[in-house]
């Protein structure tokens, strides 16, 4: 047995196997580490968590199919929607008081965060009166699907029906965050 273990052929075989295993392990490890830039003409797909430790530059449109949070403690967002709607305010609002209006937006749901700004054409109303209605708040309706409830402040100095003002709210801008 002593003669067998001291045999040079046996030592060479064992050493070759050990070196071979180390080389294969090192090459597999290197295959999963990239230390340079990657350029591809097709789609780059990554499975699992990915950490980027530098600037992410995107040229062109992007689509996110999950949530996005900005900052380490940011709230996860699933969608941001924007567009225009026609603000309906058919009831008289007493001077220096608030009144209700609404806007139909088909994809708004209860719980959405909604921002509304009056249309720029609203300021062209008779004597600039349209500009004296101020949006005080907006929220997705809790009672009707596809409706945004809006609170308006009347600073015209008189009781007025906002929609009676020429071009009032015809292209009201909205922003919805989910």
Buried (B, 14 or more C-beta within 10 A) or exposed (E): EEEEEEEEEEEEEEEEEEEEEEEEEEEEEEEEEEEEEEEEEEEEEEEEEEEEEEEEEEEEEEEEEEEEEEEEEEEEBEEEBEEBBBBBBEEBBEEEEEBEBBBEBEEBEEEBEBBBEBBEBBBBBEEEBBBBBEBEEBBBBEEEEEBBBBBBBBBBEEEBBBBEBEBBBBBBBBBBBB
